[in-house]
């Protein structure tokens, strides 16, 4: 017997018994995002490697360590590790800059990162996310956060905490970077290898380090004083203050976190994460922010933008399982031809119907119907001869016999 081929490490099948909850995640996304005026976009899973190197940033772990890239016809191609860069590429390539602002887009689908698999995090994972283009005012930031909160609440995640920070603009951020480098210089040899690289290329990313030795260094009072210092220029400070006032007006609870920089290079001004305390443990379920220079960086015109993404596996792990949807009816009959004909009639009217393809005994068919359906639709010899159908309500055991033409109305009511 040949060896069984198994799924690759870090990748999982989504099985039929799990799919109803996935459908809920996707349906709620469509409903809530449509309510806010967002339209769905579907971009290719495979993109040019250059897109992510330029868009996500060549100092990020994603680009340096985690991308699935390969050569084909002398071109470097990559399975998308995130989807903002792909949406921005499509926004530019398809001339959406000519549309009246705001341009609101949302997406869902698989992403790929070669990292250590753990609970709620796989090498092939799924994200749902939104991107809004064309609005520089903090109203866009507030709406993006409110949209995320509304979506999470629609799933039953009500105990939410928004963490907020402002990274400023390129001008005011440069002085902040200089001060961080200056205060960390005596600790340079004690920083992890990644942070030593970030020290020169992108000092803000130092604050995002998860290595315990680095986190301990950042807790030192003289370093904390720089991290918590007010470096924003007047325009950025006003933008941030206005955003906070909007969130307060909307009753969105938030806390400020000066260490929050997010793991991607394209962010500026607003960055945020949303954490859920559902099922007793805190989990980051959403991350995003403003990326006003990314459209220009990828070849387009100057366009302010903001967006966020959520890991769907993480959301799935926090939600209670939903009851599998039952069939409307299961046809019980020893005449396969008549059962088949009736099934097609009822399916054509929009009902979810099955019948026994193997023509088992009546009792076996009824037993199966009780597990799968709301009604048993009984088509025995007497019913076939008289043009009638018996309908058994499988939750109450009540049974009636009706004309064949009345089956649909009786099941629906």
Secondary structure, DSSP 4 states (H G I P E B T S, - for coil): -PPPP-PPTT-----GGGHHHHHHHHHHHHHHHHHTT-EE----SEEEHHHHHHHT-TTSHIIIII-EEEEETTEEEEE-S-SHHHHHHHHHHTTGGGSPSPEEEEEEEEEE--S--BTTB-SEEEEEEEEEES--SHHHHHHHHHHHHHHHHHTT---EEEEEEE---HHHHHHHHHHHHHHHGGGGGGS-HHHHHHHHH-GGGGGG---HHHHHHHTSHHHHHHHTS----HHHHHHHHHHHHHHHHTT--EEE-TT---S-TT-EEEEEEEEE-GGGS-EEEEEEEE-TTHHHHTTS----EEEEEEEHHHHHHHSPPPPPPPEEEEEE-S-HHHHHHHHHHHHHTT--EEE-TT---HHHHHHHHHHHEEEEEE--HHHHHHTEEEEEETTT--EEEEEGGGHHHHHH-
